[in-house]
Amino acid sequence: MNLEAAVTLFLPILAFIVVWYMVELASFFRFIAKNDRPLWEKLGKPTLFTNNSMAISRRFVQSLTDDTYSSSETFLKTRGQLNRIRALLYIGIALVMLWTVGLVLVSAKVP
């Protein structure tokens, strides 16, 4: 398989990861909105589309990476879902980086 085909195959895989991440994230936001109102408000009342500013997204991702809210009962109940969200985030970032490197190599015509 040549490099151009490999770079092209990354797009559907990346799209799948992004959609899966968004479904998991929306499910988690609904769960904390229903079951842990103070935590939901502490995170900035996040939703997937209507209230998803850069500050709220950064606060949520920071809570995932720092385990800032890991003592919360809701986070303990949803540890598996949070680990999936964290893994999908890191896999998505890695795929974007690999795809970018592949595009650079294809455009440079590296054998």
Phi and psi restraints in degrees (value plus and minus 20) as a CYANA .aco file:
   2 ASN   PHI    -104.4   -64.4
   2 ASN   PSI     149.8   189.8
   3 LEU   PHI     -85.7   -45.7
   3 LEU   PSI     -57.0   -17.0
   4 GLU   PHI     -83.3   -43.3
   4 GLU   PSI     -60.2   -20.2
   5 ALA   PHI     -87.0   -47.0
   5 ALA   PSI     -58.9   -18.9
   6 ALA   PHI     -84.5   -44.5
   6 ALA   PSI     -62.1   -22.1
   7 VAL   PHI     -84.4   -44.4
   7 VAL   PSI     -58.9   -18.9
   8 THR   PHI     -86.5   -46.5
   8 THR   PSI     -55.2   -15.2
   9 LEU   PHI     -88.4   -48.4
   9 LEU   PSI     -43.5    -3.5
  10 PHE   PHI     -86.2   -46.2
  10 PHE   PSI     -50.1   -10.1
  11 LEU   PHI     -81.7   -41.7
  11 LEU   PSI     -70.5   -30.5
  12 PRO   PHI     -84.9   -44.9
  12 PRO   PSI     -55.6   -15.6
  13 ILE   PHI     -85.2   -45.2
  13 ILE   PSI     -64.2   -24.2
  14 LEU   PHI     -83.5   -43.5
  14 LEU   PSI     -61.3   -21.3
  15 ALA   PHI     -82.1   -42.1
  15 ALA   PSI     -61.6   -21.6
  16 PHE   PHI     -81.5   -41.5
  16 PHE   PSI     -65.0   -25.0
  17 ILE   PHI     -82.8   -42.8
  17 ILE   PSI     -63.1   -23.1
  18 VAL   PHI     -83.6   -43.6
  18 VAL   PSI     -64.4   -24.4
  19 VAL   PHI     -84.9   -44.9
  19 VAL   PSI     -63.3   -23.3
  20 TRP   PHI     -81.6   -41.6
  20 TRP   PSI     -63.5   -23.5
  21 TYR   PHI     -79.3   -39.3
  21 TYR   PSI     -64.6   -24.6
  22 MET   PHI     -86.2   -46.2
  22 MET   PSI     -58.8   -18.8
  23 VAL   PHI     -84.8   -44.8
  23 VAL   PSI     -66.1   -26.1
  24 GLU   PHI     -82.4   -42.4
  24 GLU   PSI     -62.3   -22.3
  25 LEU   PHI     -85.7   -45.7
  25 LEU   PSI     -64.7   -24.7
  26 ALA   PHI     -82.6   -42.6
  26 ALA   PSI     -61.1   -21.1
  27 SER   PHI     -82.4   -42.4
  27 SER   PSI     -62.3   -22.3
  28 PHE   PHI     -86.6   -46.6
  28 PHE   PSI     -62.9   -22.9
  29 PHE   PHI     -80.8   -40.8
  29 PHE   PSI     -62.5   -22.5
  30 ARG   PHI     -83.0   -43.0
  30 ARG   PSI     -60.7   -20.7
  31 PHE   PHI     -82.9   -42.9
  31 PHE   PSI     -68.5   -28.5
  32 ILE   PHI     -91.7   -51.7
  32 ILE   PSI     -49.3    -9.3
  33 ALA   PHI     -84.9   -44.9
  33 ALA   PSI     -55.0   -15.0
  34 LYS   PHI    -103.6   -63.6
  34 LYS   PSI     -59.4   -19.4
  35 ASN   PHI    -123.5   -83.5
  35 ASN   PSI     -40.2    -0.2
  36 ASP   PHI    -164.2  -124.2
  36 ASP   PSI      56.8    96.8
  37 ARG   PHI     -77.4   -37.4
  37 ARG   PSI     -65.2   -25.2
  38 PRO   PHI     -80.5   -40.5
  38 PRO   PSI     -59.9   -19.9
  39 LEU   PHI     -85.8   -45.8
  39 LEU   PSI     -62.3   -22.3
  40 TRP   PHI     -80.1   -40.1
  40 TRP   PSI     -62.1   -22.1
  41 GLU   PHI     -89.3   -49.3
  41 GLU   PSI     -55.6   -15.6
  42 LYS   PHI     -84.4   -44.4
  42 LYS   PSI     -53.7   -13.7
  43 LEU   PHI    -100.1   -60.1
  43 LEU   PSI     -26.1    13.9
  44 GLY   PHI      79.7   119.7
  44 GLY   PSI       2.7    42.7
  45 LYS   PHI      32.9    72.9
  45 LYS   PSI      36.1    76.1
  46 PRO   PHI     -91.5   -51.5
  46 PRO   PSI     124.2   164.2
  47 THR   PHI    -153.7  -113.7
  47 THR   PSI     150.8   190.8
  48 LEU   PHI     -91.2   -51.2
  48 LEU   PSI     -60.8   -20.8
  49 PHE   PHI    -141.4  -101.4
  49 PHE   PSI     -67.4   -27.4
  50 THR   PHI     -93.3   -53.3
  50 THR   PSI     -52.7   -12.7
  51 ASN   PHI    -151.7  -111.7
  51 ASN   PSI      50.9    90.9
  52 ASN   PHI    -155.4  -115.4
  52 ASN   PSI      51.3    91.3
  53 SER   PHI    -101.3   -61.3
  53 SER   PSI     152.8   192.8
  54 MET   PHI     -83.6   -43.6
  54 MET   PSI     -58.4   -18.4
  55 ALA   PHI     -85.1   -45.1
  55 ALA   PSI     -62.9   -22.9
  56 ILE   PHI     -87.6   -47.6
  56 ILE   PSI     -62.6   -22.6
  57 SER   PHI     -82.7   -42.7
  57 SER   PSI     -62.6   -22.6
  58 ARG   PHI     -83.4   -43.4
  58 ARG   PSI     -61.7   -21.7
  59 ARG   PHI     -83.0   -43.0
  59 ARG   PSI     -61.4   -21.4
  60 PHE   PHI     -87.7   -47.7
  60 PHE   PSI     -67.3   -27.3
  61 VAL   PHI     -83.3   -43.3
  61 VAL   PSI     -58.6   -18.6
  62 GLN   PHI     -83.0   -43.0
  62 GLN   PSI     -58.6   -18.6
  63 SER   PHI     -86.4   -46.4
  63 SER   PSI     -51.6   -11.6
  64 LEU   PHI     -89.7   -49.7
  64 LEU   PSI     -63.2   -23.2
  65 THR   PHI    -100.5   -60.5
  65 THR   PSI     -52.2   -12.2
  66 ASP   PHI    -112.0   -72.0
  66 ASP   PSI     -30.6     9.4
  67 ASP   PHI      34.2    74.2
  67 ASP   PSI      18.0    58.0
  68 THR   PHI     -78.9   -38.9
  68 THR   PSI     -61.5   -21.5
  69 TYR   PHI    -124.8   -84.8
  69 TYR   PSI       2.0    42.0
  70 SER   PHI     -89.0   -49.0
  70 SER   PSI     -35.0     5.0
  71 SER   PHI    -102.1   -62.1
  71 SER   PSI     -32.9     7.1
  72 SER   PHI     -86.3   -46.3
  72 SER   PSI     121.3   161.3
  73 GLU   PHI     -82.2   -42.2
  73 GLU   PSI     -56.0   -16.0
  74 THR   PHI     -83.4   -43.4
  74 THR   PSI     -63.9   -23.9
  75 PHE   PHI     -85.7   -45.7
  75 PHE   PSI     -54.1   -14.1
  76 LEU   PHI     -88.7   -48.7
  76 LEU   PSI     -55.5   -15.5
  77 LYS   PHI     -89.7   -49.7
  77 LYS   PSI     -50.8   -10.8
  78 THR   PHI    -129.7   -89.7
  78 THR   PSI       7.0    47.0
  79 ARG   PHI     -76.0   -36.0
  79 ARG   PSI     -61.9   -21.9
  80 GLY   PHI     -83.7   -43.7
  80 GLY   PSI     -63.2   -23.2
  81 GLN   PHI     -86.1   -46.1
  81 GLN   PSI     -59.5   -19.5
  82 LEU   PHI     -85.6   -45.6
  82 LEU   PSI     -57.9   -17.9
  83 ASN   PHI     -85.1   -45.1
  83 ASN   PSI     -57.3   -17.3
  84 ARG   PHI     -85.0   -45.0
  84 ARG   PSI     -63.2   -23.2
  85 ILE   PHI     -81.3   -41.3
  85 ILE   PSI     -64.9   -24.9
  86 ARG   PHI     -82.0   -42.0
  86 ARG   PSI     -65.2   -25.2
  87 ALA   PHI     -84.2   -44.2
  87 ALA   PSI     -63.2   -23.2
  88 LEU   PHI     -84.0   -44.0
  88 LEU   PSI     -57.6   -17.6
  89 LEU   PHI     -81.8   -41.8
  89 LEU   PSI     -67.4   -27.4
  90 TYR   PHI     -88.9   -48.9
  90 TYR   PSI     -58.8   -18.8
  91 ILE   PHI     -84.6   -44.6
  91 ILE   PSI     -62.1   -22.1
  92 GLY   PHI     -80.5   -40.5
  92 GLY   PSI     -64.4   -24.4
  93 ILE   PHI     -83.4   -43.4
  93 ILE   PSI     -63.3   -23.3
  94 ALA   PHI     -83.6   -43.6
  94 ALA   PSI     -60.9   -20.9
  95 LEU   PHI     -85.7   -45.7
  95 LEU   PSI     -59.1   -19.1
  96 VAL   PHI     -82.9   -42.9
  96 VAL   PSI     -62.4   -22.4
  97 MET   PHI     -84.3   -44.3
  97 MET   PSI     -64.6   -24.6
  98 LEU   PHI     -83.6   -43.6
  98 LEU   PSI     -60.6   -20.6
  99 TRP   PHI     -84.0   -44.0
  99 TRP   PSI     -60.1   -20.1
 100 THR   PHI     -84.1   -44.1
 100 THR   PSI     -64.5   -24.5
 101 VAL   PHI     -82.3   -42.3
 101 VAL   PSI     -61.2   -21.2
 102 GLY   PHI     -82.6   -42.6
 102 GLY   PSI     -61.5   -21.5
 103 LEU   PHI     -83.1   -43.1
 103 LEU   PSI     -59.7   -19.7
 104 VAL   PHI     -83.1   -43.1
 104 VAL   PSI     -63.8   -23.8
 105 LEU   PHI     -86.3   -46.3
 105 LEU   PSI     -59.1   -19.1
 106 VAL   PHI     -85.9   -45.9
 106 VAL   PSI     -63.2   -23.2
 107 SER   PHI     -89.9   -49.9
 107 SER   PSI     -45.7    -5.7
 108 ALA   PHI    -107.0   -67.0
 108 ALA   PSI     -24.4    15.6
 109 LYS   PHI      35.3    75.3
 109 LYS   PSI      26.1    66.1
 110 VAL   PHI     -97.7   -57.7
 110 VAL   PSI     110.1   150.1
